[in-house]
Amino acid sequence: MTATAPIPISVEFFPPKTPEGAEKLRAVRQELYTLKPEFCSVTFGAGGSTQEGTFNTVRDILAEGVPAASHISCIGATHAKVREQLGLLKAMGVKRLVALRGDLPSGFGIGGEFHYASDLVEFVRAETGDDFHIEVAAYPEIHPQAKSPSSDLQAFAAKVKAGANSAITQYFYNADAYFRFVEEVDALGLSVPIVPGIMPIASSTQLMRFSDACGAEIPRWIRLRLQSYGDDTASIKAFGLDVVTDLCEQLRAGGAPGLHFYSMNQSAATLEICKRLG
């Protein structure tokens, strides 16, 4: 039997809030670098609330000799503010951005000079030419605020037409949703790599909370199995590794161009899944 070819991976972190968190993340990164990720991305809080932490973490990753991608979000932002952020990132040596609409901090009206991620992509291209590789978000199970599946697909197409190079999906546990989305994008004549976002399962309560907030579906059989384990974290983790490894196998066999791991600033699950994938 021939071994399946290795598939490029990338890893996402969030900016730590405390010195202890920063120290722990430093150790986690060193463990995950053994997987030779193509790049590591760092998230950006609602309304750019974590900008300093995001940029500091990006700076650390670059200093460790690994390509870093910074998230950048535009909701509630001005052109001047985004221009300043792009200047800072360029000066740091960042070559890749994850351009998102982003969430408004609670209590804020819509405001700002951008309304959609496509506006941000267009602005980045106009300001910086081809200086950045631009990643955008994709939603195989449809964005929770989309009016319809077709309007969600059109919103994705608008980001590609505005100049996005590739996309990373929201996490999902149903490979069919991903392959269907890729087919629909292809049918529009848009040839961009769409990399599936992978969320390892380490805690069922955390997963349920996230999924309810972002509209990612947890298939009923997975939800019921997780609930049946109660507080048995060892069983939850073992089951989670099986489910997510199997998902990654299906994605790789189906031709996914890479895997993007939402690490939650932990290394164990991602390392184990990649080990099982060979």
N, C-alpha and C positions, 0 to 999 in steps of 0.2 A: 504493500500500500504506500502510495507516495504521500509525503507530508505536505500539508497545505502551506503555501508560501506565507511568510510572515506579512502582517498587515501593519501599516504605519499607525502609531498611536500618539495621542496627545492627552494632556492632563489639565484639569481646571482646579484652581485653588481660590479661596476667598481671603481677603486681607485680614490677618489676625488683629484682635482688638486689644491684646495685652502683651507685655514683654514675654510672659511665659508662653503665650500662644505663638509668638514669633519664633521663640526658641524651638518649640515643638515642631513648627512647620519647617524649620530649617532641617531638622533631622528627617522628617517625612520626605522632603524633597530629595535628599541624598539617597534615600531608599528607592524612590521612584525613578531617579535618574538612571538606575541600573537597567531600566527598560528602554533606555535611549529614546525618549519621546521626541517627536518631531518639533514640538514646542509645548510650553506650559502657558496657560492663560490665567488671568487674574480678574475676578469679578469687580464690579463697580456698584456701590450702593445706590439706593433710590435717590434720584436727583443729583447724583455725583457725590453723595454724602461721605463716601469713603475714599475720595480722590487721593488724599495724601497716603493713606495705607495701601491703596492699589498701586500707586506709582513707586512707593518704597519697596513693595514686594517684587514688582517688575524689575526694579533696579537690582535687587538681590539676586534674582534668577539670572539676569544677564551677567552679573559679576561672577556667577558660578559656572559660566560658560555654556549656558543653555538658551536657545532662542525663546524669547518671552513675547506673548501677545497680551496687550492690554484691552480690557473691555472699555468701551466708551459709550455713554448713553446721552441722548439729546433732549429728552422731554423736560421742559422747564428751563432749558439752557439757551443762551444767546449765541449768535455767530461769533462774537468776540471771545466768549468764554471757551468755546470749542476750538477756535483758532489758537488760543493760548495753550490749551491742552495738547493739541497736535504738535505745536512747537516744542513743548517740553518732551513729549514722547520721541520726537525725531532726534532731538539733541541727546537723548539717552541711548539711542541706537535701536529703538524698537522698529521692527519691519512689518509687524502684523497687528491688525486691530480686529476686535470683535465689535462690530457696530450694531447697537441696539437702540430701540426706542426708549426702553427703560421704564421703570415705575416712578410715579410721582411720590414724593414723601407725603405721608398722610396729612390731610388738612390743606393741601395746596390745590389751587385751581389749575387748569391746563397750562396757561401761560407759555412763555418761551417763543422762540422763533422757528422751532421745528415741530412738526406734528407727527411725522412717521419716520421709521428707520430709513426709508428710501430717501427722505430729505437729507438725513445725515450722511448717507453714502454719497449722494450727489455732491454735497458740500465738501466732504473729504477729498473726493476726486478733483473738484474744481480748485481746491486750495493746494493740494500736494501732488497732483498728477499720479504717477505710478510709484510713489515713494513707499506706499503701504500695500500689503496684501490684505484685502478686506474680507473678513468672514461675517456672515449674517446668520440670524436664527431661522430655523425652519420648524414647522409644527406638523408632523405626520398625523397627529390626532386632532388637528385644527386648533388654532389659537382660541383660548377661552372667550376672548372678546370679539371674535370674528362674527360677522352677521350671517355668513353661510360658508360652506366649504369652498365654493367657487370664488367668493370675495377674498378668502384667506389665500387661495392659490394666486390670485391676481396681485395681492399685496406682496407675496414672495417674488413674483415675476418683476414687480416694480423695483425691488431691491437689486435684482440681478441686472436689470436694464440700466439702473443708476450707476452700476460699476462694481458690484460685488464679485469677488473671485471665487468664493466657495461658501458653503453653509455648514453649520453644525445644528443638529436637531435637538429639540427638547427630548428628554429621556422618555422611553416607552418600553413596554414589555411584550408588545405584539409586533413581531417582525413584518407581518402582512401590511400593517399600516404604513411602515417605512417603505416597503417595496412599491406599494400602491402610489405613495406620494412621489417617489422617484420617477415612476412611469408617467404620472400626470405632468411633472415638470418637463420630462423629455418630450412629451406630446406637444408642449408649447414651443419646442425648438430651443430650449435653454440648456446649454451644455455646461453645467457647473457641478463640480464634485459636491455631493451632499453626504457629510460624515455623520453617522448616527451617534447621538449622545448616550452614554451608558451610565446608569446610576446603580452602583453596587448596593445590595440590600444588607444593611447592618443592624437596623433597628426598625421594627414594624411601625411603632407610633410616629417616629420621625418621617418615615416614608408616606404614611397615610396623610399626615399634616401637609407635607410638601405637595403631594399629588392633588389633594383637594384644592390647594391654593393655585396651582399652575395648570390644572386641567389635564394632567397626565393620567391615563387610565390604568388602574391596577386590575388586571383580569380577576374575575370573581374567584377562580380556583386558587390563585395566588393569595388573594386577600383572606379567604377562609382558612387556608393552610397556615398563614402567618398568625391569624387570630387564635387558631387552635393551639399554637405553641405557648400562648400566654407570655410569661416572663422568662421562658427558657431561651436565653440569648444564644446558647451554643447551637440549639436546633434551628433557630432563626437564621443564624449566620451560615450554617451548613446548607440549609435549604436555599438561601439566597445565592450562595456561590454556585450551586447546581443550576438554578434558574437562569442566572445572568451569564454563566459560561455557555449554556446551551443557546441562549439568545445570540451571543457573540459568534458562536459557531455558525448559526443560521445566516447571520449577516455577512460573515466572511465568505461562506459558500455561495451566497447570492450576489457577490461582487461589490460589497460596500467598499468605498475607497480608503477607509480608515476607521478607527474607533476613538472616540473622545470621552475620556473617563471623568465624571464628576466626582472628584476624590473626597469631597467634604473634609479636606485637610487631614485625611487618614491614608495610610499606605497599604495595610494588610490585605483588604479585599481585592484592590486593583492588582497587587503583586500576585496573589493567588490565582485570580482569573487568567492573567497573562501567562502564568506558569502552566496552567491547564491547557491553554491555547497553544502552548509550545512556542 
